[in-house]
Amino acid sequence: PPLQTAFPLIDSIDPHGFVSYRLFRDATRYMDGHHVKDISCLNRDPARVVVVDWRRDAFRLQPHNGLALPRWDGGSEDRALFDLAAFLKSG
């Protein structure tokens, strides 16, 4: 399940809590047979929201807020999320 894998993963790449909110599938809209992330309903400044997903279609409603990463397979060689963490910390 996503919460069992996502929370420990985010905690490991963000030990200082830079990620303020963690939203998962239950915070999506189901459109045309796909889960789509819609930040318009978050009551937050969209300029301060980044949507991270491996499917570009997942952030099609706000493509300028999306960041597409390679799909994580969980293997030991998979570094995409760690690289993202390093990038976000450098900004």
N, C-alpha and C positions, 0 to 999 in steps of 0.2 A: 504493500500500500504506500501511496506517496508520502504520507506523514511520517511513516516509519523510516523512510529513506531520506526524505528531503530535509527534515529538521536536523538530524545529525550531520548531514552533508553541509548545510548552510552554516551550522555552528562551527564546523571545522575550517571552512574557508573564510568565515567572518567572526572570529573569536571576540572582537571588540564591539560587535553589535552595530555595524554601519548599516546593515539592512534593517530598516525600520519596521516593515510589514512584510509578511509572507502570505501570499495568496495562492491558492491551489485550484484544482478543478471545480470545487464547489463555488468558486467565485467567478465562473465563466458563464457565457451564454452559449446555448446549444443552437447552432445555426447551420442549415444545410448539411446536417449529419456530422458536424465537427464542433468541438469545443473552441470557442473564440474568447480571447481575453478582451474585456471592454473597460478601459480605465475611466470612461466618462461617468460611471456611476460610483466612483470611489470617494467623491467629495474631497479631492486633493488637487493641487495645482498640477496639471498634466506635464508641465515643464520639469517637474521634479520626480517623475515616474519613469522607470525603465522596465519594459516588459522583456523578459528573457525566455526564449523558447528555441527549440530546434526546428520547429515548423513555422515558417513565415506566415502561413495562413492563420496561425493562432493569434497574431496581432494585426490582422488585416484592417481592423477598424481604426487603428491608430498606428500606421506603419512607421511614422517618424519617431515613435517611442519604443520601437522594437529593436531588439538585438538578437540576431539569429546565431546560435552556437552550433557546432557539430553535435550530433546526437550522442548523448552519453551512453556508453555501453557498460559502465561500471568496472571496466578492466583497469589493471594497475598502470597501463600506459595512457589512460585517458586523463588529459590534463586541462581540458577546456574550462571547467569551472574554476580550477585553481588559477589558471591564466586570467580569467575574468576577475577574480578576487584581487589579483595583483594589479590589474589595470584600474579597477575602481579605487583601490587604495592610493594609487599614484596621482589621481585627479584632484 
